Amino acid sequence: MSMNDYAEFFKQLSLLTRSKLPLPEALHHLAGDCGGKKYAAMINRLSDGVNKGNTLSATMAAEPELFSPLAVKMVEMGEKDGTLPEVLDELYKMSKVRFSLIAMVRDVMLYPAITMSMALFLFLGAMLFIVPDFKIIFEEMFGDWHPVPLVTRMAINCSDFVNAHMLGVGIGFAILMAATIILFCNTHGSNRLILWLSQRIPYSETVFYNSSMSRFCSIWSSLIRRKIPDAHALRSIAGIIDFPPLAMALERATAQVEKGRTVKEAIAAESVISRLLILTMDNCGEGDLSNELASLADIYRERSAYGFRKMSMVLELMTFIGMVAVCGIFIISLFAPFVSIVSQFC
């Protein structure tokens, strides 16, 4: 099941549960209305599990390759607190954010990956066939009286290594190419790997933090409408936040609320939690907080999208600089000896 199917599943199930359609019937309807065989088979398995008396979260937990522990926890919370439609809608939005992030990283990486693969192929060819000829020229022209520059010695040593280990280098190159192809296939494993890689890109923290803040505000808004006590609401949300600093901050805030502090004071004491949320709580009535939180969720979602654009620019810049650096060093390594000789006679 693709990431897009995954997101659409939560979206459609959220709409059906909002219409008060019983869950087994909603799942049966989804299975009959979808096109993909794997997608339909997955929904039928969920439908069978629910029909046997299991909860939706329990049947999802039996499909660990499709549903993450976080998704299972969120659905379990929605079942306990009566907010399943809202939680499913939030899972849809979260899945769309991740799908967009994975698609963005994959699209940005595709051209550099192809280019770098070709460059690596040409580099190995140069190490095998071009640099050895230059090495002979350097030895014949300069001998021992004029040692070649360091960058040239590094290129020669690299060429010697490649020629001495041709079989191992060839196998390594083939494995690298196979891994690159697999990475760009739209599979569950490759998507998880790209998501992991995207968390190491500059500005990724902006994306994941604001996405988590959006989820926090959206679900808290639903729990407030359901009259869920603040301490229980914060603890439940802390368990479904995948940005660790924010999750720990909510756990600490929950402990303070249980000790008697107001939820506003407990949240204000946590520097990790956005000041915009605290400012909103200071300037809105208690009855308006649910609506204000829903509006804040949209703001944080827009901030996350802005982070996407920054990440894309950084990725493109990093790959361009890397390619220029590799090509430039290789060219310099071959012509540096000639430049050093000419400079001595000028």
Secondary structure, DSSP 8 states (H G I E B T S, - for coil): --HHHHHHHHHHHHHHHHTT--HHHHHHHHHHH---HHHHHHHHHHHHHHHTT--HHHHHHT-TTTS-HHHHHHHHHHHHHT-HHHHHHHHHHHHHHHHHHHHHHHHHHHHHHHHHHHHHHHHHHIIIIIHHHHHHHHHHHHTTTS---HHHHHHHHHHHHHHHTHHHHHHHHHHHHHHHHHHTS--HHHHHHHHHHHTTSTTHHHHHHHHHHHHHHHHHHHHHHTT--HHHHHHHHHTT--SHHHHHHHHHHHHHHHTT--HHHHHHT-TTS-HHHHHHHHTS-GGGHHHHHHHHHHHHHHHHHHHHHHHHHHHHHHHHHHHHHHHHHHHHHHHHHHHHHHHHH-
